[in-house]
Amino acid sequence: MVKVFRSGRNETADLFLTVWLLISQHQIDNVSGLFSKDCLWTTWELSAIVSLSHQMVWHILKKCFNMKKLSSQWVPHRLTYFQKSHLVARWLVSTSSYIAMKDIFMQCIIAIDKTWARAYDPELKRQSNQWHHPSSSNSTVGYRLC
């Protein structure tokens, strides 16, 4: 960069590139076909599969398909074998208690937290990103089971 300033450049801002990306319909169809199967692709993964640069894949998703990225706050995962067996054991105890004392048992239940069915495993924000079309009704990424 020092060589550029020594040669006479005065500005630190990036130069505007006037080169247009030449993307064929075949390349757009390749990205569209892969993307329609799974919206969890990253642009790096798509670029490796379709043999295009990362910037070209990003341009196709952003400009041609008018897509945007949304990320979830947390991503639930499948439970481990130990967690599943523990939940089944608790369910068996609860079921036997329910059969024995139906009225009292139902009065004890106030609310149930749905997170017992999923394990919390925080990920990087980048790992939970999904591409969405602006016309999709979801404003946030839905939960997914990996």
C-alpha positions, 0 to 999 in steps of 0.5 A, spaced: 500 500 500 505 504 501 508 503 494 501 506 491 501 512 495 509 513 493 506 513 486 501 519 487 495 516 490 492 521 495 486 518 498 485 512 503 478 510 500 477 504 496 476 505 489 470 504 485 470 498 481 466 499 474 467 492 472 460 488 472 460 481 474 458 476 468 454 471 471 450 466 466 443 463 467 447 456 468 451 459 474 444 462 477 440 455 476 446 451 479 446 456 485 438 456 485 438 448 485 443 447 491 439 453 495 432 450 494 434 444 497 437 447 504 437 454 506 443 453 511 449 453 506 454 458 507 456 462 501 463 459 502 460 452 501 456 454 495 462 457 492 466 450 493 461 446 490 459 450 484 466 452 482 465 460 483 468 465 487 465 467 494 463 474 491 460 471 485 455 467 489 454 472 494 452 477 488 447 471 486 444 471 492 444 478 494 442 481 488 439 476 483 435 473 488 434 479 493 436 474 499 438 477 506 441 473 512 437 472 518 440 469 524 437 465 530 438 467 538 440 460 539 440 453 536 437 447 539 440 440 538 438 433 539 439 430 546 444 426 548 443 418 549 443 420 557 438 426 556 433 422 552 433 416 557 433 421 563 427 424 560 423 417 559 425 415 566 421 422 568 416 421 563 414 414 566 414 416 573 409 422 571 405 417 568 404 412 573 403 418 578 398 421 573 394 414 573 394 413 581 392 420 582 389 424 576 385 430 579 391 432 584 396 430 579 393 435 574 392 441 579 400 440 581 402 442 573 402 449 572 406 450 566 411 446 562 417 449 559 418 446 552 426 447 552 426 440 556 425 437 549 432 440 546 439 441 549 441 448 549 448 449 545 450 456 543 453 457 537 457 462 533 452 467 530 455 466 523 453 458 524 446 460 525 445 464 519 440 462 514 438 466 507 431 468 507 427 471 501 424 478 503 417 476 501 418 470 507 413 471 513 419 469 518 422 475 521 427 471 525 430 464 523 426 458 526 429 453 531 432 447 527 434 440 529 441 438 527 
